[in-house]
Structures are given as C-alpha cells and as structure tokens.
Amino acid sequence: MKPTLSWLLLLTLAFLVWLAIAVRNVRGDPPPDEPTVPPAATPIPTAPTPVSTLEVAALRRRLRLEHRRLVAARRRARGLARTLQHTSSTREAIELACSVYGSCSILFRRAECESGGYAYARNPSGASGLFQFLPSTWASTPFADFSVWSPYANALAAGWMQAHGRGGEWACR
C-alpha cells in the first residue's frame, strides 16, 4: 500500500498535535478548556528523578565522545592538508628510492645527468621527468599508473629498474 499525500498530511498533523500535548504536559500548562490556577498555587518543581539524571549523564558522555571524535577528525584533516600542500624536492624523492632500492650514488648521478635534477624536464625525443623516461619504458615499470611528472614515482621507478638489472637503458651511466 503506497501512502498518499493526504494520508501523510493527516499523520503529520496527528503527530504535531500529540507533540503539542506532550510539551504542554511537560511544561505543566493547563488544558485550554480548564480554568487556570492562580500563580501562587503553582506547584514548585521538584528535583529531577534519578532516571533523568542518568539520561543527562549518558548524554554528557556521548557529547564528550562526539567532541573527541570531532577534534580527532579536525586534527587528521589538518595533517592531510599539510601533506597535500607539501612540495616535494627531488633530493627527497631520490633519497626515498635509495632507502627502498639502494644504489644511491648511481641514482643521484643519473638524475643530475638526465635532467639536471629538474623533475619537470622534457626532451624532444619524448622522454620526461626526473630520470627522462620514454613513455614505453615508463609503461614497463610498476609505477606506470602514477604520473611521470611525480618526482617520487619517477625516482622509485628508476630505483626499481636499477635493482632489476635495467640500469643500462639510460644514456647516462
């Protein structure tokens, strides 16, 4: 059975009436057709019952937990923003490749020879990046899904090639 608009409006109206009655009862307002009690005779509010105190305590615990989560999420977001704003240096990228694959002196010498240490170098022959990868050579590395312009991917691909016996594919030795 699919609810119609009139049925949904009727249900919403019934809920609003029930909500108004509940709020009036909680506030202690008299029903509209009953005479009002003089202000001096209004009952003095009593202390909250233990159940409501427990509920308040539970809500405070939940609020503290959610606040901690919010603070942690903000801290994580700031850290990720700093990571994204970080501009890598070619030295840092080559040092990473050195720590993973070794051959530090070869990688530093080859990067200087191929591109002068410039990560965005481009050659008319089609070679690109820090280590001047040809598109076909770049596609044969495990880093082919990354940009050839990324100094990290370029240096790691060069380190991988050196470690797997493919260091002789460069013009610079």
C-alpha positions as a Markdown table, in Angstrom:
| # | Residue | x | y | z |
|---|---|---|---|---|
| 1 | Met | 0.0 | 0.0 | 0.0 |
| 2 | Lys | 1.5 | 3.3 | -1.1 |
| 3 | Pro | 0.8 | 6.2 | 1.2 |
| 4 | Thr | -0.9 | 9.1 | -0.4 |
| 5 | Leu | -0.2 | 12.8 | 0.2 |
| 6 | Ser | -3.4 | 13.3 | 2.2 |
| 7 | Trp | -2.6 | 10.3 | 4.4 |
| 8 | Leu | 0.9 | 11.6 | 5.1 |
| 9 | Leu | -0.5 | 15.1 | 5.9 |
| 10 | Leu | -3.0 | 13.5 | 8.3 |
| 11 | Leu | -0.3 | 11.5 | 10.0 |
| 12 | Thr | 2.0 | 14.6 | 10.3 |
| 13 | Leu | -0.9 | 16.6 | 11.8 |
| 14 | Ala | -1.7 | 13.9 | 14.3 |
| 15 | Phe | 2.0 | 13.8 | 15.3 |
| 16 | Leu | 2.1 | 17.6 | 15.8 |
| 17 | Val | -1.0 | 17.5 | 17.9 |
| 18 | Trp | 0.5 | 14.8 | 20.1 |
| 19 | Leu | 3.8 | 16.7 | 20.3 |
| 20 | Ala | 1.9 | 19.9 | 21.4 |
| 21 | Ile | 0.1 | 18.0 | 24.1 |
| 22 | Ala | 3.3 | 16.3 | 25.3 |
| 23 | Val | 5.1 | 19.7 | 25.5 |
| 24 | Arg | 2.2 | 21.3 | 27.4 |
| 25 | Asn | 2.1 | 18.4 | 29.9 |
| 26 | Val | 5.9 | 18.6 | 30.5 |
| 27 | Arg | 5.7 | 22.4 | 31.0 |
| 28 | Gly | 2.7 | 22.0 | 33.3 |
| 29 | Asp | 0.3 | 24.2 | 31.2 |
| 30 | Pro | -3.3 | 23.5 | 31.9 |
| 31 | Pro | -5.5 | 22.2 | 29.1 |
| 32 | Pro | -7.2 | 25.1 | 27.2 |
| 33 | Asp | -10.7 | 24.2 | 28.5 |
| 34 | Glu | -9.8 | 24.0 | 32.2 |
| 35 | Pro | -9.6 | 27.1 | 34.4 |
| 36 | Thr | -6.1 | 28.4 | 35.2 |
| 37 | Val | -4.7 | 28.1 | 38.6 |
| 38 | Pro | -3.6 | 31.3 | 40.3 |
| 39 | Pro | 0.2 | 31.8 | 40.2 |
| 40 | Ala | 0.6 | 31.4 | 44.0 |
| 41 | Ala | -0.8 | 27.9 | 43.8 |
| 42 | Thr | 1.5 | 26.6 | 41.0 |
| 43 | Pro | 3.4 | 23.6 | 42.2 |
| 44 | Ile | 7.1 | 24.0 | 43.0 |
| 45 | Pro | 9.3 | 22.0 | 40.6 |
| 46 | Thr | 10.9 | 19.0 | 42.3 |
| 47 | Ala | 14.4 | 17.7 | 41.8 |
| 48 | Pro | 14.9 | 15.6 | 38.7 |
| 49 | Thr | 14.3 | 11.9 | 39.1 |
| 50 | Pro | 17.2 | 9.5 | 39.1 |
| 51 | Val | 16.2 | 8.3 | 35.6 |
| 52 | Ser | 16.5 | 11.8 | 34.1 |
| 53 | Thr | 19.8 | 12.3 | 35.9 |
| 54 | Leu | 21.1 | 9.1 | 34.4 |
| 55 | Glu | 19.9 | 10.2 | 31.0 |
| 56 | Val | 21.6 | 13.5 | 31.3 |
| 57 | Ala | 24.9 | 11.8 | 32.4 |
| 58 | Ala | 24.6 | 9.4 | 29.4 |
| 59 | Leu | 24.1 | 12.4 | 27.1 |
| 60 | Arg | 27.1 | 14.2 | 28.5 |
| 61 | Arg | 29.2 | 11.1 | 28.0 |
| 62 | Arg | 28.0 | 10.9 | 24.4 |
| 63 | Leu | 28.7 | 14.6 | 23.9 |
| 64 | Arg | 32.3 | 14.2 | 25.2 |
| 65 | Leu | 32.8 | 11.2 | 22.9 |
| 66 | Glu | 31.5 | 13.0 | 19.9 |
| 67 | His | 33.6 | 16.1 | 20.8 |
| 68 | Arg | 36.7 | 13.9 | 20.9 |
| 69 | Arg | 35.9 | 12.4 | 17.5 |
| 70 | Leu | 35.4 | 15.9 | 16.1 |
| 71 | Val | 38.7 | 17.0 | 17.5 |
| 72 | Ala | 40.5 | 13.9 | 16.1 |
| 73 | Ala | 38.8 | 14.4 | 12.7 |
| 74 | Arg | 39.9 | 18.1 | 12.6 |
| 75 | Arg | 43.5 | 17.1 | 13.6 |
| 76 | Arg | 43.5 | 14.4 | 10.9 |
| 77 | Ala | 42.2 | 16.9 | 8.3 |
| 78 | Arg | 44.9 | 19.4 | 9.2 |
| 79 | Gly | 47.6 | 16.8 | 8.8 |
| 80 | Leu | 46.2 | 15.7 | 5.4 |
| 81 | Ala | 46.1 | 19.3 | 4.3 |
| 82 | Arg | 49.7 | 19.8 | 5.3 |
| 83 | Thr | 50.6 | 16.6 | 3.4 |
| 84 | Leu | 48.8 | 17.8 | 0.3 |
| 85 | Gln | 50.4 | 21.2 | 0.5 |
| 86 | His | 53.9 | 19.7 | 0.8 |
| 87 | Thr | 56.0 | 20.3 | -2.3 |
| 88 | Ser | 58.5 | 17.5 | -2.7 |
| 89 | Ser | 62.1 | 18.0 | -3.5 |
| 90 | Thr | 63.9 | 15.9 | -6.0 |
| 91 | Arg | 66.5 | 15.1 | -3.3 |
| 92 | Glu | 63.8 | 13.8 | -1.0 |
| 93 | Ala | 62.4 | 11.6 | -3.8 |
| 94 | Ile | 65.8 | 10.2 | -4.7 |
| 95 | Glu | 66.6 | 9.5 | -1.1 |
| 96 | Leu | 63.4 | 7.6 | -0.7 |
| 97 | Ala | 64.3 | 5.5 | -3.8 |
| 98 | Cys | 67.7 | 5.0 | -2.3 |
| 99 | Ser | 66.3 | 3.7 | 1.0 |
| 100 | Val | 64.0 | 1.3 | -0.8 |
| 101 | Tyr | 66.2 | 0.0 | -3.6 |
| 102 | Gly | 69.8 | 1.1 | -2.8 |
| 103 | Ser | 72.3 | 2.4 | -5.4 |
| 104 | Cys | 72.2 | 6.0 | -4.1 |
| 105 | Ser | 75.3 | 7.3 | -5.9 |
| 106 | Ile | 74.1 | 5.9 | -9.2 |
| 107 | Leu | 70.6 | 7.4 | -8.8 |
| 108 | Phe | 71.9 | 10.9 | -7.8 |
| 109 | Arg | 74.4 | 10.9 | -10.7 |
| 110 | Arg | 71.9 | 9.7 | -13.2 |
| 111 | Ala | 69.2 | 12.3 | -12.2 |
| 112 | Glu | 71.8 | 15.1 | -12.5 |
| 113 | Cys | 72.9 | 13.8 | -15.9 |
| 114 | Glu | 69.5 | 13.2 | -17.4 |
| 115 | Ser | 67.5 | 16.2 | -16.2 |
| 116 | Gly | 69.8 | 18.4 | -14.1 |
| 117 | Gly | 67.7 | 17.4 | -11.1 |
| 118 | Tyr | 64.6 | 19.1 | -12.5 |
| 119 | Ala | 61.5 | 16.9 | -12.0 |
| 120 | Tyr | 59.6 | 18.5 | -14.9 |
| 121 | Ala | 62.3 | 18.2 | -17.6 |
| 122 | Arg | 61.1 | 17.3 | -21.1 |
| 123 | Asn | 63.1 | 16.1 | -24.0 |
| 124 | Pro | 62.2 | 16.5 | -27.7 |
| 125 | Ser | 62.6 | 12.7 | -28.0 |
| 126 | Gly | 59.6 | 12.3 | -25.7 |
| 127 | Ala | 61.5 | 11.5 | -22.6 |
| 128 | Ser | 60.0 | 13.2 | -19.5 |
| 129 | Gly | 60.6 | 13.7 | -15.8 |
| 130 | Leu | 63.4 | 13.5 | -13.4 |
| 131 | Phe | 65.0 | 10.4 | -14.9 |
| 132 | Gln | 63.8 | 11.1 | -18.5 |
| 133 | Phe | 61.6 | 8.1 | -19.0 |
| 134 | Leu | 60.4 | 7.3 | -22.5 |
| 135 | Pro | 56.6 | 6.5 | -22.5 |
| 136 | Ser | 57.3 | 2.9 | -23.4 |
| 137 | Thr | 59.9 | 2.5 | -20.6 |
| 138 | Trp | 57.6 | 4.2 | -18.1 |
| 139 | Ala | 54.8 | 1.8 | -19.0 |
| 140 | Ser | 57.0 | -1.2 | -18.3 |
| 141 | Thr | 57.6 | -0.2 | -14.6 |
| 142 | Pro | 55.3 | -0.9 | -11.7 |
| 143 | Phe | 54.8 | 2.9 | -11.3 |
| 144 | Ala | 53.2 | 3.3 | -14.7 |
| 145 | Asp | 49.8 | 4.2 | -13.1 |
| 146 | Phe | 51.4 | 7.3 | -11.5 |
| 147 | Ser | 52.3 | 10.5 | -13.2 |
| 148 | Val | 55.7 | 10.6 | -14.9 |
| 149 | Trp | 56.0 | 14.1 | -13.5 |
| 150 | Ser | 55.9 | 12.9 | -9.9 |
| 151 | Pro | 59.4 | 13.0 | -8.5 |
| 152 | Tyr | 58.6 | 10.2 | -6.1 |
| 153 | Ala | 57.2 | 7.9 | -8.8 |
| 154 | Asn | 60.0 | 8.8 | -11.2 |
| 155 | Ala | 62.8 | 8.1 | -8.6 |
| 156 | Leu | 61.2 | 4.9 | -7.4 |
| 157 | Ala | 60.8 | 3.7 | -10.9 |
| 158 | Ala | 64.4 | 4.4 | -11.6 |
| 159 | Gly | 65.5 | 2.6 | -8.4 |
| 160 | Trp | 63.3 | -0.3 | -9.3 |
| 161 | Met | 64.9 | -0.5 | -12.8 |
| 162 | Gln | 68.4 | -0.3 | -11.4 |
| 163 | Ala | 67.6 | -3.0 | -8.8 |
| 164 | His | 66.2 | -5.3 | -11.5 |
| 165 | Gly | 69.2 | -5.0 | -13.9 |
| 166 | Arg | 67.7 | -2.5 | -16.2 |
| 167 | Gly | 70.1 | 0.4 | -15.4 |
| 168 | Gly | 71.7 | 0.2 | -18.8 |
| 169 | Glu | 68.6 | 1.6 | -20.6 |
| 170 | Trp | 69.7 | 5.2 | -19.9 |
| 171 | Ala | 72.1 | 7.2 | -22.0 |
| 172 | Cys | 73.8 | 8.5 | -18.8 |
| 173 | Arg | 75.7 | 5.8 | -17.0 |
